[in-house]
């Protein structure tokens, strides 16, 4: 199920205080329109009723994809990570795990959007992280002048890997499904063993795997 509530916010432009609705959890099947807004980032845009200033409000949210059997939690500090891990010890979570559910923690809004897009495309985020690492290593060696480089999976009409520098997209490369299949079927890579007790599937995890 999805869960939402109201919260008081302050406009960073004019200082107006007002109530807005935020999602504590969002089910992709129950609320497909809002899930699409999560993926494109507009779910987190707030408009001030006084000055009409638009600003971004980032908050913890649990994204639930029933089709892919995955839950992705956006956390903003390590305490939230501890709380989520403790929640996984409950009978409810254990029952879901027995049904084949996967759990992921992400620390950024872009990380949440990426996971949502990866799973909505029917892809394995572990394989995608390995692909990203291969491209990222090559591109950072080719363009050493790039500052704070990052690479994210993105999908609108087609799938691409977007290369960022200083938080801004610089260029993208086509997502190679042939390479994805090759990595996914590589018997030398222990995807299951290395992800069984890991909730953060990211570049650091891929480095440890490869």
N, CA, C and O of each residue as an XYZ file, in Angstrom:
840
protein
N       0.826     -1.190      0.000
C       0.000      0.000      0.000
C       0.870      1.254      0.000
O       2.058      1.193      0.318
N       0.277      2.380     -0.355
C       0.955      3.666     -0.310
C       0.508      4.412      0.945
O      -0.586      4.184      1.463
N       1.360      5.294      1.416
C       1.041      6.062      2.617
C       1.544      7.487      2.463
O       2.696      7.698      2.083
N       0.698      8.466      2.753
C       1.093      9.867      2.656
C       0.572     10.648      3.853
O      -0.319     10.190      4.568
N       1.138     11.831      4.062
C       0.742     12.683      5.177
C       1.072     14.135      4.831
O       1.795     14.410      3.873
N       0.536     15.045      5.617
C       0.836     16.459      5.421
C       1.989     16.873      6.323
O       2.194     16.300      7.393
N       2.731     17.865      5.880
C       3.868     18.366      6.655
C       3.991     19.869      6.447
O       3.749     20.375      5.352
N       4.371     20.581      7.513
C       4.601     22.016      7.414
C       5.968     22.282      6.810
O       6.971     21.713      7.242
N       6.003     23.155      5.802
C       7.264     23.530      5.166
C       7.348     25.052      5.102
O       6.340     25.751      5.207
N       8.560     25.544      4.930
C       8.798     26.973      4.823
C       9.402     27.269      3.457
O      10.404     26.661      3.080
N       8.812     28.186      2.719
C       9.310     28.552      1.406
C      10.670     29.226      1.552
O      10.798     30.196      2.301
N      11.682     28.731      0.853
C      13.011     29.355      0.945
C      13.070     30.713      0.254
O      14.031     31.462      0.428
N      12.036     31.030     -0.536
C      12.029     32.300     -1.248
C      11.445     33.445     -0.435
O      12.062     34.503     -0.306
N      10.234     33.229      0.120
C       9.555     34.316      0.828
C       9.358     34.055      2.313
O       8.927     34.944      3.047
N       9.671     32.845      2.764
C       9.523     32.516      4.171
C       8.127     32.105      4.591
O       7.878     31.881      5.776
N       7.217     32.004      3.644
C       5.842     31.583      3.937
C       5.832     30.145      4.458
O       6.501     29.272      3.905
N       5.066     29.908      5.526
C       4.901     28.562      6.057
C       3.548     28.017      5.611
O       2.527     28.693      5.735
N       3.545     26.799      5.095
C       2.308     26.205      4.613
C       2.396     24.682      4.679
O       3.475     24.123      4.875
N       1.269     24.028      4.514
C       1.209     22.572      4.545
C       1.324     22.004      3.138
O       0.789     22.559      2.179
N       2.026     20.899      3.038
C       2.106     20.188      1.766
C       2.003     18.696      2.041
O       2.210     18.251      3.170
N       1.689     17.940      1.029
C       1.537     16.506      1.178
C       2.825     15.802      0.749
O       3.374     16.097     -0.312
N       3.303     14.874      1.576
C       4.470     14.079      1.227
C       4.124     12.598      1.356
O       3.190     12.221      2.064
N       4.888     11.778      0.664
C       4.662     10.331      0.653
C       5.655      9.651      1.588
O       6.865      9.845      1.461
N       5.155      8.868      2.512
C       6.030      8.052      3.340
C       6.395      6.764      2.597
O       7.514      6.263      2.710
N       5.434      6.241      1.838
C       5.678      5.072      0.985
C       4.840      5.215     -0.277
O       3.753      5.793     -0.254
N       5.350      4.689     -1.357
C       4.672      4.827     -2.645
C       4.720      3.502     -3.384
O       5.796      2.965     -3.644
N       3.548      2.977     -3.721
C       3.429      1.710     -4.429
C       3.263      1.984     -5.924
O       2.321      2.659     -6.338
N       4.175      1.462     -6.717
C       4.191      1.747     -8.155
C       2.936      1.263     -8.859
O       2.490      1.886     -9.822
N       2.358      0.158     -8.393
C       1.172     -0.385     -9.055
C      -0.100      0.358     -8.628
O      -0.999      0.571     -9.442
N      -0.170      0.745     -7.367
C      -1.358      1.431     -6.863
C      -1.397      2.888     -7.323
O      -2.466      3.423     -7.615
N      -0.230      3.524     -7.386
C      -0.135      4.935     -7.766
C       0.852      5.117     -8.916
O       1.932      5.677     -8.726
N       0.483      4.644    -10.111
C       1.417      4.716    -11.242
C       1.779      6.142    -11.657
O       2.919      6.401    -12.041
N       0.818      7.073    -11.583
C       1.103      8.455    -11.987
C       2.125      9.082    -11.056
O       3.065      9.734    -11.512
N       1.949      8.891     -9.748
C       2.884      9.445     -8.777
C       4.246      8.752     -8.872
O       5.284      9.375     -8.644
N       4.233      7.457     -9.211
C       5.492      6.731     -9.366
C       6.279      7.267    -10.557
O       7.508      7.328    -10.519
N       5.569      7.654    -11.610
C       6.232      8.261    -12.753
C       6.846      9.600    -12.350
O       7.940      9.946    -12.796
N       6.142     10.346    -11.509
C       6.679     11.619    -11.019
C       7.909     11.388    -10.137
O       8.834     12.200    -10.135
N       7.917     10.287     -9.390
C       9.100      9.958     -8.602
C      10.281      9.717     -9.522
O      11.387     10.192     -9.262
N      10.048      8.974    -10.604
C      11.142      8.655    -11.512
C      11.677      9.890    -12.224
O      12.882      9.994    -12.450
N      10.790     10.840    -12.587
C      11.295     12.035    -13.277
C      11.647     13.169    -12.312
O      12.116     14.225    -12.737
N      11.421     12.948    -11.009
C      11.841     13.911    -10.003
C      10.817     14.957     -9.629
O      11.017     15.676     -8.650
N       9.720     15.073    -10.373
C       8.747     16.138    -10.110
C       7.912     15.888     -8.861
O       7.250     16.802     -8.370
N       7.933     14.656     -8.339
C       7.182     14.361     -7.118
C       7.685     15.210     -5.952
O       6.946     15.473     -5.002
N       8.933     15.632     -6.029
C       9.559     16.346     -4.924
C       9.604     17.857     -5.143
O      10.268     18.575     -4.397
N       8.899     18.337     -6.164
C       8.826     19.771     -6.406
C       7.608     20.352     -5.691
O       6.493     19.851     -5.833
N       7.834     21.400     -4.931
C       6.784     22.057     -4.149
C       6.613     23.487     -4.661
O       7.593     24.159     -4.985
N       5.369     23.943     -4.730
C       5.082     25.310     -5.165
C       4.518     26.110     -3.998
O       3.547     25.692     -3.366
N       5.125     27.261     -3.712
C       4.661     28.109     -2.631
C       3.350     28.785     -3.035
O       3.290     29.391     -4.105
N       2.301     28.701     -2.219
C       1.014     29.311     -2.565
C       1.047     30.836     -2.521
O       0.157     31.487     -3.069
N       2.057     31.412     -1.880
C       2.126     32.870     -1.753
C       2.915     33.504     -2.894
O       2.403     34.369     -3.605
N       4.157     33.074     -3.064
C       5.013     33.699     -4.089
C       5.154     32.849     -5.345
O       5.767     33.280     -6.321
N       4.580     31.619     -5.325
C       4.612     30.682     -6.453
C       6.027     30.221     -6.787
O       6.294     29.759     -7.896
N       6.923     30.350     -5.825
C       8.277     29.842     -6.002
C       8.252     28.311     -5.970
O       7.626     27.713     -5.095
N       8.934     27.684     -6.927
C       9.035     26.236     -6.961
C      10.368     25.803     -6.348
O      11.425     26.320     -6.709
N      10.305     24.866     -5.433
C      11.540     24.387     -4.819
C      11.435     22.893     -4.555
O      10.345     22.320     -4.563
N      12.575     22.278     -4.323
C      12.643     20.834     -4.134
C      12.633     20.486     -2.649
O      13.391     21.052     -1.861
N      11.767     19.553     -2.283
C      11.704     19.060     -0.908
C      12.034     17.573     -0.921
O      11.253     16.754     -1.408
N      13.187     17.240     -0.387
C      13.632     15.849     -0.355
C      13.384     15.279      1.032
O      13.760     15.892      2.031
N      12.762     14.126      1.103
C      12.397     13.521      2.376
C      12.491     11.997      2.261
O      12.459     11.461      1.154
N      12.607     11.298      3.389
C      12.668      9.830      3.340
C      11.387      9.264      2.732
O      10.287      9.716      3.050
N      11.537      8.282      1.866
C      10.376      7.666      1.226
C      10.720      6.226      0.869
O      11.851      5.922      0.490
N       9.743      5.352      0.992
C       9.903      3.951      0.611
C       9.178      3.726     -0.708
O       7.969      3.936     -0.801
N       9.920      3.298     -1.727
C       9.355      2.991     -3.043
C       9.138      1.486     -3.144
O      10.051      0.702     -2.887
N       7.914      1.084     -3.523
C       7.551     -0.331     -3.553
C       7.144     -0.723     -4.969
O       6.162     -0.207     -5.504
N       7.893     -1.628     -5.569
C       7.591     -2.146     -6.906
C       7.185     -3.607     -6.747
O       8.040     -4.478     -6.588
N       5.878     -3.874     -6.790
C       5.366     -5.223     -6.575
C       5.719     -6.157     -7.723
O       5.946     -7.348     -7.515
N       5.766     -5.612     -8.937
C       6.081     -6.444    -10.099
C       7.497     -7.000    -10.006
O       7.728     -8.183    -10.254
N       8.444     -6.132     -9.645
C       9.843     -6.556     -9.524
C      10.168     -7.122     -8.153
O      11.278     -7.602     -7.923
N       9.192     -7.067     -7.227
C       9.392     -7.523     -5.858
C      10.600     -6.843     -5.226
O      11.542     -7.501     -4.786
N      10.556     -5.527     -5.189
C      11.662     -4.768     -4.617
C      11.124     -3.579     -3.830
O      10.100     -2.999     -4.190
N      11.815     -3.223     -2.762
C      11.523     -2.024     -1.991
C      12.806     -1.215     -1.887
O      13.866     -1.741     -1.545
N      12.693      0.074     -2.187
C      13.854      0.959     -2.152
C      13.563      2.094     -1.178
O      12.591      2.828     -1.350
N      14.396      2.239     -0.162
C      14.215      3.265      0.855
C      15.253      4.375      0.681
O      16.457      4.120      0.693
N      14.775      5.600      0.522
C      15.663      6.768      0.512
C      15.900      7.188      1.952
O      14.952      7.471      2.685
N      17.167      7.230      2.360
C      17.521      7.659      3.709
C      18.339      8.936      3.620
O      19.032      9.173      2.630
N      18.255      9.760      4.661
C      18.981     11.027      4.671
C      20.074     11.059      5.733
O      20.866     12.001      5.775
N      20.126     10.044      6.589
C      21.206      9.938      7.569
C      21.345      8.478      7.987
O      20.489      7.645      7.686
N      22.428      8.188      8.678
C      22.728      6.803      9.021
C      21.747      6.233     10.051
O      21.527      5.023     10.079
N      21.159      7.080     10.892
C      20.174      6.579     11.850
C      18.988      5.972     11.120
O      18.448      4.945     11.533
N      18.582      6.626     10.016
C      17.479      6.087      9.227
C      17.855      4.729      8.649
O      17.012      3.841      8.524
N      19.126      4.577      8.299
C      19.584      3.284      7.790
C      19.464      2.222      8.875
O      19.023      1.103      8.609
N      19.858      2.573     10.100
C      19.758      1.628     11.217
C      18.297      1.259     11.480
O      17.980      0.096     11.728
N      17.405      2.260     11.426
C      15.981      2.002     11.658
C      15.421      1.055     10.600
O      14.623      0.170     10.907
N      15.846      1.249      9.352
C      15.352      0.399      8.278
C      15.854     -1.034      8.451
O      15.105     -1.991      8.250
N      17.127     -1.172      8.824
C      17.692     -2.505      9.045
C      16.956     -3.201     10.175
O      16.673     -4.396     10.086
N      16.638     -2.464     11.249
C      15.890     -3.047     12.363
C      14.495     -3.483     11.918
O      13.984     -4.510     12.365
N      13.887     -2.695     11.037
C      12.557     -3.044     10.527
C      12.596     -4.337      9.727
O      11.618     -5.084      9.699
N      13.713     -4.599      9.083
C      13.839     -5.818      8.284
C      13.823     -7.079      9.147
O      13.615     -8.184      8.647
N      14.043     -6.900     10.435
C      14.059     -8.055     11.332
C      12.654     -8.465     11.775
O      12.490     -9.483     12.447
N      11.656     -7.692     11.409
C      10.290     -8.004     11.810
C       9.747     -9.191     11.017
O      10.275     -9.543      9.962
N       8.679     -9.802     11.546
C       8.073    -10.954     10.879
C       7.551    -10.581      9.497
O       7.638    -11.371      8.556
N       7.001     -9.355      9.381
C       6.443     -8.924      8.099
C       7.509     -8.915      7.026
O       7.305     -9.437      5.930
N       8.655     -8.316      7.346
C       9.737     -8.249      6.365
C      10.289     -9.636      6.048
O      10.611     -9.936      4.898
N      10.394    -10.472      7.071
C      10.906    -11.822      6.842
C       9.986    -12.601      5.910
O      10.453    -13.362      5.062
N       8.691    -12.411      6.066
C       7.739    -13.086      5.187
C       7.882    -12.596      3.745
O       7.811    -13.386      2.804
N       8.084    -11.286      3.581
C       8.290    -10.740      2.241
C       9.581    -11.265      1.632
O       9.626    -11.571      0.441
N      10.624    -11.372      2.435
C      11.895    -11.904      1.944
C      11.725    -13.341      1.471
O      12.329    -13.759      0.484
N      10.896    -14.088      2.188
C      10.636    -15.476      1.807
C       9.921    -15.549      0.464
O      10.014    -16.554     -0.242
N       9.210    -14.489      0.115
C       8.503    -14.427     -1.167
C       9.408    -13.942     -2.292
O       8.971    -13.825     -3.437
N      10.668    -13.660     -1.969
C      11.615    -13.244     -3.001
C      11.824    -11.752     -3.118
O      12.395    -11.284     -4.104
N      11.371    -10.989     -2.127
C      11.542     -9.538     -2.160
C      12.994     -9.143     -1.933
O      13.723     -9.792     -1.184
N      13.400     -8.057     -2.601
C      14.720     -7.472     -2.416
C      14.561     -6.108     -1.753
O      13.546     -5.434     -1.928
N      15.575     -5.714     -0.991
C      15.546     -4.426     -0.308
C      16.788     -3.640     -0.698
O      17.885     -4.188     -0.803
N      16.595     -2.360     -0.908
C      17.715     -1.488     -1.257
C      17.628     -0.205     -0.435
O      16.538      0.303     -0.175
N      18.779      0.310     -0.032
C      18.885      1.614      0.585
C      19.657      2.536     -0.355
O      20.646      2.123     -0.960
N      19.211      3.768     -0.477
C      19.918      4.774     -1.283
C      20.020      6.052     -0.457
O      19.186      6.314      0.410
N      21.055      6.841     -0.738
C      21.315      8.040      0.052
C      20.942      9.336     -0.663
O      20.953     10.403     -0.049
N      20.613      9.260     -1.945
C      20.309     10.466     -2.706
C      19.034     10.293     -3.509
O      18.608      9.175     -3.800
N      18.429     11.432     -3.864
C      17.224     11.387     -4.684
C      17.531     10.773     -6.046
O      16.742      9.978     -6.557
N      18.666     11.131     -6.636
C      19.042     10.539     -7.922
C      19.211      9.033     -7.809
O      18.875      8.288     -8.729
N      19.739      8.591     -6.662
C      19.885      7.150     -6.453
C      18.539      6.465     -6.395
O      18.380      5.370     -6.935
N      17.559      7.091     -5.747
C      16.197      6.541     -5.682
C      15.569      6.494     -7.063
O      15.005      5.475     -7.461
N      15.668      7.597     -7.792
C      15.090      7.652     -9.137
C      15.717      6.586    -10.037
O      15.025      5.932    -10.817
N      17.032      6.422     -9.916
C      17.726      5.437    -10.738
C      17.236      4.021    -10.446
O      16.929      3.266    -11.368
N      17.163      3.662     -9.162
C      16.700      2.318     -8.822
C      15.282      2.089     -9.335
O      14.975      1.017     -9.857
N      14.420      3.089     -9.188
C      13.046      2.952     -9.662
C      13.009      2.718    -11.161
O      12.219      1.904    -11.640
N      13.851      3.420    -11.909
C      13.882      3.243    -13.364
C      14.472      1.894    -13.746
O      13.980      1.231    -14.659
N      15.522      1.490    -13.047
C      16.144      0.185    -13.331
C      15.126     -0.940    -13.168
O      14.986     -1.787    -14.050
N      14.422     -0.948    -12.054
C      13.481     -2.032    -11.789
C      12.234     -1.934    -12.667
O      11.658     -2.959    -13.033
N      11.811     -0.722    -13.008
C      10.645     -0.585    -13.892
C      10.956     -1.100    -15.285
O      10.053     -1.469    -16.035
N      12.242     -1.126    -15.631
C      12.668     -1.670    -16.928
C      12.903     -3.175    -16.870
O      13.271     -3.791    -17.871
N      12.690     -3.764    -15.699
C      12.875     -5.206    -15.558
C      14.325     -5.628    -15.496
O      14.652     -6.769    -15.822
N      15.210     -4.715    -15.077
C      16.633     -5.005    -15.032
C      17.088     -5.313    -13.610
O      16.400     -4.997    -12.639
N      18.253     -5.931    -13.508
C      18.874     -6.255    -12.229
C      19.837     -5.127    -11.879
O      20.795     -4.889    -12.614
N      19.599     -4.426    -10.766
C      20.439     -3.278    -10.427
C      21.881     -3.669    -10.142
O      22.780     -2.837    -10.274
N      22.122     -4.927     -9.751
C      23.483     -5.373     -9.497
C      24.290     -5.430    -10.791
O      25.458     -5.044    -10.829
N      23.653     -5.914    -11.836
C      24.320     -5.967    -13.139
C      24.522     -4.557    -13.676
O      25.567     -4.253    -14.252
N      23.527     -3.698    -13.490
C      23.639     -2.318    -13.951
C      24.799     -1.611    -13.255
O      25.536     -0.862    -13.895
N      24.973     -1.840    -11.946
C      26.080     -1.209    -11.229
C      27.428     -1.685    -11.759
O      28.381     -0.908    -11.819
N      27.511     -2.950    -12.141
C      28.755     -3.462    -12.721
C      29.021     -2.815    -14.078
O      30.159     -2.459    -14.383
N      27.983     -2.664    -14.886
C      28.126     -1.996    -16.180
C      28.576     -0.561    -15.989
O      29.485     -0.094    -16.676
N      27.946      0.138    -15.064
C      28.293      1.529    -14.796
C      29.757      1.654    -14.391
O      30.450      2.581    -14.811
N      30.221      0.717    -13.575
C      31.606      0.766    -13.113
C      32.579      0.635    -14.285
O      33.589      1.338    -14.337
N      32.278     -0.257    -15.217
C      33.141     -0.442    -16.398
C      33.210      0.849    -17.213
O      34.299      1.297    -17.574
N      32.061      1.445    -17.502
C      32.028      2.688    -18.276
C      32.652      3.834    -17.491
O      33.397      4.643    -18.044
N      32.345      3.897    -16.210
C      32.849      4.988    -15.374
C      34.378      4.972    -15.325
O      35.019      6.017    -15.442
N      34.951      3.793    -15.153
C      36.408      3.674    -15.104
C      37.034      4.151    -16.405
O      38.022      4.886    -16.392
N      36.461      3.734    -17.526
C      36.988      4.137    -18.836
C      36.869      5.644    -19.041
O      37.820      6.289    -19.482
N      35.699      6.209    -18.722
C      35.465      7.624    -18.994
C      36.263      8.540    -18.077
O      36.701      9.605    -18.512
N      36.463      8.158    -16.827
C      37.257      8.995    -15.925
C      38.729      8.970    -16.306
O      39.450      9.938    -16.066
N      39.177      7.873    -16.896
C      40.555      7.825    -17.400
C      40.696      8.659    -18.669
O      41.732      9.284    -18.896
N      39.642      8.667    -19.499
C      39.674      9.425    -20.748
C      39.499     10.922    -20.502
O      40.081     11.748    -21.206
N      38.693     11.264    -19.496
C      38.431     12.679    -19.190
C      38.817     12.970    -17.735
O      37.937     13.185    -16.901
N      40.107     12.981    -17.420
C      40.545     13.185    -16.029
C      40.225     14.572    -15.488
O      40.281     14.792    -14.278
N      39.888     15.514    -16.376
C      39.579     16.874    -15.930
C      38.188     16.997    -15.307
O      37.872     18.020    -14.699
N      37.356     15.967    -15.451
C      36.016     16.008    -14.897
C      36.063     16.020    -13.368
O      36.784     15.230    -12.760
N      35.294     16.916    -12.751
C      35.273     17.035    -11.304
C      34.039     16.347    -10.724
O      32.939     16.459    -11.263
N      34.240     15.639     -9.625
C      33.154     14.911     -8.947
C      32.323     14.093     -9.940
O      31.101     14.232     -9.988
N      32.985     13.240    -10.732
C      32.245     12.477    -11.751
C      31.288     11.472    -11.143
O      31.534     10.933    -10.063
N      30.205     11.227    -11.840
C      29.184     10.270    -11.419
C      28.503      9.721    -12.655
O      28.426     10.402    -13.677
N      28.012      8.504    -12.574
C      27.283      7.921    -13.696
C      25.981      7.312    -13.195
O      25.962      6.591    -12.198
N      24.883      7.615    -13.909
C      23.572      7.123    -13.519
C      22.842      6.504    -14.704
O      22.969      6.961    -15.839
N      22.078      5.458    -14.418
C      21.188      4.867    -15.416
C      19.959      5.750    -15.542
O      19.431      6.239    -14.543
N      19.500      5.953    -16.785
C      18.317      6.784    -17.003
C      17.507      6.195    -18.141
O      18.060      5.705    -19.125
N      16.186      6.247    -17.997
C      15.326      5.707    -19.047
C      14.113      6.599    -19.259
O      13.376      6.903    -18.321
N      13.914      7.019    -20.518
C      12.661      7.674    -20.909
C      12.089      6.841    -22.054
O      11.278      5.944    -21.822
N      12.502      7.127    -23.273
C      12.075      6.292    -24.402
C      13.088      5.180    -24.655
O      12.743      4.134    -25.205
N      14.318      5.405    -24.258
C      15.366      4.400    -24.366
C      16.249      4.500    -23.131
O      16.168      5.471    -22.379
N      17.092      3.494    -22.926
C      17.945      3.460    -21.748
C      19.336      3.981    -22.077
O      19.923      3.624    -23.098
N      19.849      4.824    -21.200
C      21.188      5.385    -21.374
C      21.899      5.413    -20.027
O      21.275      5.284    -18.974
N      23.214      5.585    -20.083
C      24.019      5.843    -18.903
C      24.490      7.285    -19.013
O      25.176      7.647    -19.968
N      24.121      8.109    -18.036
C      24.431      9.535    -18.080
C      25.647      9.826    -17.215
O      25.707      9.428    -16.052
N      26.625     10.533    -17.802
C      27.847     10.898    -17.098
C      27.707     12.314    -16.563
O      27.409     13.242    -17.316
N      27.924     12.480    -15.261
C      27.786     13.776    -14.612
C      29.148     14.299    -14.164
O      30.053     13.527    -13.845
N      29.276     15.624    -14.145
C      30.431     16.294    -13.566
C      29.923     17.465    -12.741
O      29.179     18.310    -13.239
N      30.335     17.509    -11.459
C      29.873     18.548    -10.536
C      28.341     18.623    -10.479
O      27.757     19.704    -10.391
N      27.714     17.453    -10.531
C      26.272     17.379    -10.411
C      25.489     17.719    -11.660
O      24.258     17.725    -11.630
N      26.171     18.002    -12.758
C      25.494     18.367    -14.001
C      25.764     17.321    -15.085
O      26.898     16.864    -15.232
N      24.721     16.935    -15.853
C      24.932     15.956    -16.924
C      25.826     16.516    -18.022
O      25.630     17.638    -18.488
N      26.804     15.726    -18.426
C      27.754     16.160    -19.456
C      27.437     15.489    -20.791
O      27.339     16.157    -21.820
N      27.278     14.177    -20.769
C      26.886     13.436    -21.964
C      26.355     12.076    -21.533
O      26.457     11.701    -20.365
N      25.791     11.345    -22.480
C      25.299     10.015    -22.155
C      25.763      9.016    -23.203
O      26.125      9.384    -24.320
N      25.744      7.755    -22.822
C      26.099      6.664    -23.730
C      24.942      5.672    -23.749
O      24.248      5.493    -22.748
N      24.745      5.044    -24.874
C      23.646      4.087    -25.013
C      23.852      2.893    -24.085
O      24.969      2.399    -23.930
N      22.775      2.444    -23.478
C      22.825      1.279    -22.606
C      22.898      0.028    -23.473
O      21.968     -0.268    -24.223
N      23.993     -0.697    -23.369
C      24.261     -1.853    -24.226
C      23.671     -3.113    -23.599
O      24.229     -3.659    -22.647
N      22.532     -3.575    -24.142
C      21.894     -4.760    -23.594
C      22.738     -6.009    -23.809
O      22.653     -6.961    -23.032
N      23.555     -6.008    -24.864
C      24.454     -7.139    -25.090
C      25.473     -7.259    -23.972
O      25.743     -8.356    -23.480
N      26.038     -6.129    -23.572
C      27.003     -6.120    -22.468
C      26.305     -6.488    -21.149
O      26.868     -7.194    -20.312
N      25.088     -6.005    -20.984
C      24.310     -6.331    -19.782
C      24.122     -7.849    -19.672
O      24.353     -8.428    -18.611
N      23.705     -8.487    -20.761
C      23.488     -9.934    -20.768
C      24.784    -10.681    -20.514
O      24.804    -11.695    -19.816
N      25.869    -10.169    -21.087
C      27.176    -10.805    -20.909
C      27.595    -10.796    -19.440
O      28.054    -11.810    -18.915
N      27.436     -9.665    -18.788
C      27.807     -9.559    -17.372
C      26.875    -10.404    -16.507
O      27.323    -11.092    -15.589
N      25.568    -10.348    -16.807
C      24.584    -11.085    -16.012
C      24.824    -12.594    -16.060
O      24.535    -13.300    -15.093
N      25.346    -13.085    -17.172
C      25.528    -14.530    -17.352
C      26.957    -14.997    -17.035
O      27.276    -16.171    -17.218
N      27.809    -14.089    -16.564
C      29.198    -14.441    -16.249
C      29.228    -15.275    -14.968
O      28.962    -14.762    -13.881
N      29.550    -16.543    -15.098
C      29.517    -17.463    -13.967
C      30.577    -17.127    -12.919
O      30.496    -17.606    -11.787
N      31.566    -16.315    -13.277
C      32.632    -15.966    -12.329
C      32.174    -14.906    -11.319
O      32.833    -14.699    -10.300
N      31.058    -14.240    -11.593
C      30.580    -13.171    -10.722
C      29.516    -13.717     -9.781
O      28.473    -14.201    -10.221
N      29.785    -13.637     -8.494
C      28.870    -14.178     -7.482
C      27.881    -13.095     -7.042
O      28.015    -12.532     -5.956
N      26.888    -12.807     -7.887
C      25.906    -11.775     -7.572
C      25.131    -12.092     -6.302
O      24.974    -11.232     -5.435
N      24.651    -13.315     -6.191
C      23.813    -13.683     -5.051
C      24.596    -13.657     -3.746
O      24.135    -13.097     -2.751
N      25.757    -14.251     -3.750
C      26.549    -14.341     -2.531
C      26.992    -12.981     -2.015
O      27.029    -12.748     -0.807
N      27.329    -12.083     -2.939
C      27.853    -10.772     -2.556
C      26.759     -9.743     -2.266
O      27.059     -8.639     -1.811
N      25.507    -10.085     -2.522
C      24.436     -9.119     -2.276
C      23.437     -9.592     -1.226
O      22.513     -8.861     -0.869
N      23.621    -10.794     -0.742
C      22.646    -11.397      0.169
C      22.423    -10.549      1.421
O      21.281    -10.370      1.845
N      23.489    -10.029      2.014
C      23.372     -9.248      3.240
C      23.731     -7.784      3.032
O      24.074     -7.083      3.985
N      23.653     -7.325      1.794
C      24.019     -5.949      1.487
C      22.794     -5.181      0.991
O      22.129     -5.603      0.045
N      22.501     -4.050      1.637
C      21.350     -3.239      1.238
C      21.748     -2.080      0.329
O      20.914     -1.537     -0.396
N      23.024     -1.705      0.371
C      23.509     -0.642     -0.510
C      24.170     -1.291     -1.732
O      25.297     -1.779     -1.648
N      23.472     -1.292     -2.846
C      24.034     -1.817     -4.101
C      24.433     -0.597     -4.931
O      23.592      0.020     -5.585
N      25.715     -0.258     -4.898
C      26.203      0.955     -5.540
C      27.593      0.712     -6.115
O      28.010     -0.435     -6.276
N      28.318      1.801     -6.428
C      29.644      1.651     -7.037
C      30.610      0.956     -6.088
O      31.411      0.121     -6.508
N      30.530      1.304     -4.810
C      31.421      0.674     -3.832
C      31.188     -0.833     -3.782
O      32.129     -1.621     -3.695
N      29.903     -1.217     -3.840
C      29.579     -2.653     -3.856
C      30.134     -3.311     -5.113
O      30.695     -4.404     -5.037
N      29.990     -2.669     -6.258
C      30.477     -3.228     -7.520
C      31.994     -3.344     -7.512
O      32.543     -4.300     -8.060
N      32.681     -2.379     -6.896
C      34.138     -2.455     -6.787
C      34.548     -3.694     -5.996
O      35.497     -4.386     -6.365
N      33.836     -3.969     -4.914
C      34.141     -5.137     -4.122
C      33.822     -6.438     -4.836
O      34.445     -7.465     -4.568
N      32.867     -6.400     -5.733
C      32.457     -7.593     -6.474
C      33.432     -7.924     -7.598
O      33.797     -9.082     -7.803
N      33.849     -6.879     -8.325
C      34.702     -7.089     -9.502
C      36.190     -6.947     -9.173
O      37.035     -7.096    -10.056
